[in-house]
Amino acid sequence: HMFIFSLCTIIPMGPEDVLRKGSGTLCEALLMVEACTKDIICPNKQKDPVAKFTEKGNLLESETYIGGKVECLETGVYRSDIEYKFDMKPEGFQGLIDNVDRVMTFAIEVEGGIDRRKITN
């Protein structure tokens, strides 16, 4: 999509990140790019661990979510009162179903850095 491509040309993130990051993160990335071009020194941002767990070992999805509603027409959250045509391809869904073990292993071990055999839930 041209809008996503345009964002990726000014924000140093790939299309998947541009779609999933919040507006605050995108603005911060854009400000960091501008700061770098102007030779402004910026402090390092603290990074949280990729995954956090409860005391019982369950994966914590979010620690800061209080509640709210976000509506945006082109980045993955759609309003129910505006008609939008989705182009869904059954072979895409089947591909996900057929590769669920491989996808989960990648997400857990490569992205999360956790041995999949240690996960019980």
C-alpha positions, -999 to +999 in steps of 0.1 A: +000+000+000+014+034-010+007+049+024+027+023+042+055+026+017+055+063+023+058+059+060+086+034+056+106+059+036+107+085+064+105+062+095+133+036+098+110+006+103+097-021+081+061-023+069+051-048+096+064-025+124+048+006+109+015-012+109+017-025+144+034+003+163+014+030+181+014+066+169+037+076+199+063+051+189+062+062+152+065+098+162+094+090+185+111+072+156+106+101+133+120+125+159+150+103+164+157+104+126+154+142+126+177+144+157+203+123+140+203+144+109+208+175+130+237+159+151+216+160+182+226+136+209+197+116+223+198+093+253+194+056+249+159+044+254+153+017+280+141-015+264+119-040+283+125-077+279+106-093+249+085-114+271+075-112+308+058-139+329+037-140+360+049-157+392+030-188+380+049-188+347+020-175+325+029-151+297+021-115+305+005-099+274+006-063+287+014-046+320+002-011+312-031-016+293-059+003+311-085+003+284-095+024+255-105+025+219-084+032+188-099+037+154-078+039+123-089+032+088-058+018+071-035+002+097-054-028+110-082-016+132-114-010+114-147+008+124-179-012+122-199+018+109-178+023+077-180-003+050-147-018+041-141-046+016-115-072+028-097-093+002-094-126+021-078-155+004-086-191+017-051-203+006-036-177+030-055-190+059-047-226+050-010-217+048-012-204+084-030-235+095-006-258+078+025-241+093+012-233+128+039-254+145+067-237+125+053-202+131+048-208+168+083-222+172+098-192+154+078-167+175+087-185+208+123-195+202+137-169+177+117-138+186+110-146+223+143-164+230+125-191+250+129-229+247+095-241+234+098-273+255+097-251+287+062-236+278+033-254+294+003-232+285 
